[in-house]
Amino acid sequence: MDLDPTNRRILAELTRNARQSTAAIGRAVNLSRQAVQDRIRAMEDQNLITGYHVAVTESAAPLRAMILLRFATRPCAPALEWLAAAPGITYVASLAGEWDAMAMVAVADTDALTQLNDQIAKSPLIERAQSQIVLKEQR
């Protein structure tokens, strides 16, 4: 599927607020609600849009961490998808270099982080994982 300027604007609107109505997106990109729905459905069918996620605020999940991962299998896509769907993981990025991926985590406490680390360690998709608790973030 071609990401024409209109599709890019729709994606930008969804990135800004994935819960807004297709009518609101249509007003923002100058299309009808139905045209926006059709374009979104086509992007979903082509796996350009693979899901809609909740962004957890720091106050809701006070413990944040970064996990560096080395995958046990190739291609990487199944491991990346599995990670992105895991509870507590808010962001996953594929990397080039020593580590295959980086996952950002937002959980309630160290017990929840330990449970997530245990879940990751048990996965046959993961060869190695290293967690780092985030002490402070600059925005």
Buried (B, 14 or more C-beta within 10 A) or exposed (E): EEEEEBBEBBBEBBEEEEEEEBEBBBBBBEBEBEBBBEBBEEBEEEEEBEEEEEEBEEEEBEBBBBBBBBBEEEEBEEBBEBBBEBEBBBBBEBEEEEBBBBBBBBBEEEEBBEEBBEEBEEBEBBEEBEBEEEEEEEE
